[in-house]
Amino acid sequence: MKKKLKVIVTGGAGFIGSHLVDKLLENNYDVIVLDNFSTGRKENLKHIKNKITIIECDLSKTNNWSKYFNGTYAVFHLAALADIVPSITDPENYFKSNVTGTYNVLEASHKYKIKRFIYSASSSCYGIPDDYPTKENAEIKPEYPYALTKKMGEDLVMHWEKVYKIPSISLRFFNVYGTRSRTSGTYGAVFGVFLAQKIAQKPFTVVGNGSQTRDFTYVTDIVDALMSSMSSNISGEIFNVGSGKTISINYLVELLKGEKVFIPKRPGEPETTFADIDKIKNKLNWSPNISIEDGVKKIITNIDYWKDAPVWTPEKIDKATKVWFEKLG
C-alpha cells in the first residue's frame, strides 16, 4: 500500500484552512494542523479531529512545533492575523504573527527540505489599484499594517525560494467568503458582519452608498487553487485568485435580503477589487466554479454558524473604526 504524503496546514482551524484540511483528507493526505486558536475555531475541525494531528502552538516563537516538518511533503502557510483596525492599533502583534511567524515556518521548511510551500497572500497589497482588473505586476502600495505584513511575508517566501531553493508559490486571495468565515469580536470582513446582522434581524451596515464593488471568491474555489498549486511543478510565481467578476455591496444586500443603513465611507479602501486571473488560468489550469448567487445560498443554508457572532450597529462600528479614520483619513 502506497504511503500517504504528509502535509502541514498552518492556521488549519481557521476559515480557509479548515476547508483545505477537508479537501486534503478527501485526497488521502496525512494532515497536521498547526494553530494557536487565536482566531481559528476547534469547532471547524470537530468533524475530523480523529483523522488529523492538531498541534496548538505559536509560530512566532521557535520551539518543538518545527519537528513536525520532518518528513513532510508540503506546507500550506495560512496562519496569520487579519483585519484592518487591530493591525493599526497593534502593529507589533501583526508583525510577529505575519512576518516573524512566516520566517520561522520557512526556516523549518528549509531545515527539513520541504518539497512544496504554498503561501496565502492578500490582494490588500495592491492598496487602491490604478487598473481593473488588477494584474499581479500592478504597483504594490499597502494602506495599513495588515496589508504590509502580509506582503512582507510574501517577500520572505519568494526570497527563500530564490536563495534556499524551497519550491514555492504565493496566492493573492481576493475577498474570500463562504461557510466558516470568521465570527471573531473584531470588526472586519463584510460577510461576518452582515450574517450576524441578518440573524439578529438588524439592518445591514453598508459603507458609503453601496455602489463599491468587490471580487468575492468562494472558499472552495480558493481551496482548489491551493491544491492546484501543490500539484504543480511551478515555483517562484505569484498568482491572483479571484472570481473573475465583481459585484456591488448593494447587490450583495439584495441576495441576503434585508434592510440597509448607510455608514461613512472609509479611508484606504478601494472602490473596486477585481482580480485579473488570466495568469493562474493559463499556468495552473485553475478557474473559479462558484457564482456569488450560489455561494450566498450555501451560506444561508448554514447561517446558524454565525449565531454567536457580534452584532454590529452603526454606533458600535463608529466607535470601533475611530482609529481607522484618525490614522488613515
Buried (B, 14 or more C-beta within 10 A) or exposed (E): EEEEBBBBBBBBBBBBBBBBBBBBBEEEBBBBBBBBEBBBBEEBBEEBEEEBBBBEBBBBEEEEBBEBBEEBBBBBBBBBBBBBBBBBEBBEBBBBBBBBBBBBBBBBBBEBEBBBBBBBBBBBBBBEBEEBBBBBEBEEBBBBBBBBBBBBBBBBBBEBBEEBEBBBBBBBBBBBBBBBBBBBEBBBBBBBBBBBBBBBEBBBBBBBEBEBBBBBBBBBBBBBBBBBBBEBEBBBBBBBBBBBBBBBBBBBBEBBEBEBEBBEEBBBBBEBBBBBBEBBBEBBEBBBEBBBEEBBEBBEEEBEBBEEBBBBBBEEBEEBBEBBEEBBE
